[in-house]
Amino acid sequence: MSVATFKKINKKVLPSKYLFPPEWIILGVNNVCNLHCKMCDVGTKSLDTNFAQNLVGTHPINMPLPLIEKIIDQMAEYYPISKLGYAFTEPLVYPHLEASLQYAKQKGIETSVTTNALTLKQKANVVADTSIYISLDGPQDIHNEIRGHKKSFQKAVEGIEKVLSINPKATIAIFCVITEWNIGYLNEFLDFFKDYPLQQIGFMHSNFTEQRIADVHNEVWANSYPATASNVDEVNINNFDLDALWDEIAMIKSRNDKFPVNFSPEIASKEKLKEFYYKPEIKIGKMCNDVFTNVMIKSDGSVIPAHGRCYNLELGNIYEENLKQIWNGRVLSKFRATLSKNGGLLPACSRCCSSF
């Protein structure tokens, strides 16, 4: 029996006793961002949502270096093949980025950095040898409008080129969230990067929780896993031109780019595309993947399931327990079992990227 098959059986038959290590430890190394994205609760200052609280709701602002070193030490001891992902809120402005990356390298821990790339040029020497995941929202003018910074696209491109000048074999992937503002410009976005040596470009359908979905969820789960509306403050789903988007998806899929181009989730028809955006009460995926693959650690050492979009559920704290205890702990085990018992997803999970 293969490991993948064994994992699948473990998730289905006994989710509360998961026998495999995490694939990723995700870090919320700081609580600040240097952009103001229209589709993000942090950017729109919608700070009462689960998403915003998971990203900017803890103190200190920056994860102390001794704490991140403690996390790395525990990974080296318990989960040496797991990867360490610097993801939230904007790692390139984290003051201990270079020191902690060097420490992880000394301990043999593989790392990645997810960034808006606004200051990538200045930090190129620091991250050139790690995997870099860059979030961009379309061609120059579209991206800059969405991000609230008139030169954010140009600075990101300068950063990419600086990294490649240092390390021509650098691992760089770009991800673009599909929004009402960039539909019609995705193919142009691909054209801009067609000659860059990228690992991939991924288009992500919007992750969102409407208030009505949160309300339905909370009728049952308010006491255990309370949900909030998320990432809809300045987003109007009715403004998405889904006919145009479907045509653009087909155009992109007919291309033959030098690097892989994919969509998350992959949607098979225009009808299913409209179902995704207009009927979020219908679950697209079958099971949360991330509760079996990663946890996120915030700047105060508290640990939540999966990543910033998940419920603000404290699994433990690195100052009080170690990673192994938390990964197999009572709170996460119960959450996995609850998800499994309820078909793999709760109502507010329906448009989270972890479910696809």
Secondary structure, DSSP 8 states (H G I E B T S, - for coil): --HHHHHHHHHHH-TTS--S--SEEEEE-BS--S---TT-TTTTT-TTSHHHHHHHSSSSSB--HHHHHHHHHHHHHH-TTSEEEEEES-GGG-TTHHHHHHHHHHTT--EEEEE--TTHHHHHHHHTTSEEEEE--SSHHHHHHHHT-TTHHHHHHHHHHHHHHH-TT--EEEEEE--TTTTT-HHHHHHHHTTS--SEEEEE----B-HHHHHHHHHHHTTTS----BS-SS--GGG--HHHHHHHHHHHHT---SS-EEEES---SHHHHHHHHH-TTS---SS-SGGGTEEEE-TTSEEEESSTTS-----EETTTS-HHHHHTSHHHHHHHHHHHHTTT--GGGTT-GGG-
